Amino acid sequence: KVEAIPVKDIKQIVPEDMYFNESVLAIERFEAEAGPFEAQKKYIMAAECLEQAINLRRKFLGDTHKDFLSGLESYVVACNVWGIQCLNSAQFTSSLELLKKAEHMTEAENVPNFKRRVALRAATFNNLCCYYR
């Protein structure tokens, strides 16, 4: 069983006077849109929503902010879990796309200050090995 990574709602992070900031609203919208896609097992769509939210969190909070990094970790874990679920149900194209998304987000130049990067990258490569087996 994979442990869920807690990710704070963006409005728990920013001051109240920023609640209606365009970026804050977009992050909130993208993160909210991912849930129904996940529930419908439309994992690529869910991942794309979360990817948009992660990119906005990075721009808004900075790439060393703990709440950007926890969001990134949650995204990478989700892509790996969904990738393996797709692999197990013979959805090979979706599986590879999700695992490649996780691989991309764990590249050193993409997130140089991410302490969990190497462990998540190793897990992603392990899952890619399962895919190519």
SVG drawing of the C-alpha trace seen along z (x, -y; Angstrom):
<svg xmlns="http://www.w3.org/2000/svg" viewBox="-16 -41 36 50">
<polyline fill="none" stroke="black" stroke-width="0.4" points="0.0,0.0 1.3,-3.4 1.2,-6.1 -0.6,-9.3 1.6,-12.4 -0.3,-15.2 -0.6,-18.3 -1.9,-21.5 -4.7,-23.2 -3.2,-26.4 -5.5,-28.6 -4.0,-27.1 -0.6,-28.4 -1.3,-31.9 -2.5,-34.9 -6.3,-35.5 -5.8,-38.6 -4.4,-36.3 -7.4,-34.0 -8.6,-35.5 -5.2,-35.8 -5.4,-34.3 -2.7,-31.8 -4.2,-30.7 -7.6,-30.1 -6.0,-28.3 -4.1,-25.9 -7.2,-25.3 -9.2,-24.6 -6.6,-22.2 -6.3,-20.2 -10.0,-20.0 -10.5,-18.8 -8.0,-15.9 -10.2,-14.1 -13.1,-13.2 -10.8,-12.1 -9.0,-9.8 -12.3,-8.4 -13.3,-7.7 -9.8,-6.0 -8.9,-8.6 -5.4,-8.8 -3.8,-10.7 -6.4,-13.5 -5.9,-13.5 -2.1,-13.7 -2.4,-16.5 -4.5,-18.6 -2.0,-17.9 0.9,-18.8 -0.6,-22.1 -1.2,-22.7 2.4,-21.7 3.8,-24.1 1.8,-26.9 2.8,-26.1 6.4,-26.2 6.0,-29.6 3.9,-31.0 5.8,-29.5 9.2,-28.8 11.0,-25.5 12.4,-25.2 9.0,-25.8 8.0,-22.8 4.4,-22.9 5.6,-22.9 7.9,-19.9 5.1,-18.0 2.8,-18.6 5.6,-17.4 6.2,-14.3 2.5,-13.5 2.3,-13.9 5.2,-11.6 3.8,-9.0 0.4,-9.2 1.9,-8.9 3.8,-5.7 0.7,-4.2 -1.5,-5.0 1.1,-3.8 1.3,-0.4 -2.5,-0.2 -2.7,-0.8 0.1,1.7 -1.8,4.3 -5.0,3.7 -3.1,3.9 -3.4,0.1 0.2,0.0 0.2,-3.4 -1.3,-5.1 1.1,-3.2 4.2,-4.4 2.9,-8.0 2.3,-8.2 5.7,-6.6 7.5,-9.0 5.7,-11.9 7.1,-10.7 10.6,-10.3 10.5,-13.8 9.5,-15.4 12.4,-13.7 15.2,-14.8 18.0,-16.5 17.9,-19.8 14.1,-19.9 14.2,-19.9 17.7,-20.3 16.6,-21.0 14.3,-18.0 15.6,-15.6 13.3,-12.7 14.1,-13.0 16.6,-10.1 14.3,-7.7 11.3,-8.6 13.4,-8.4 14.6,-4.9 11.0,-3.8 10.0,-5.2 12.8,-3.4 11.8,-0.2 8.3,-0.6 9.6,-1.3 11.6,1.9 8.3,3.7 6.8,2.0 9.6,3.1 9.7,6.7"/>
</svg>
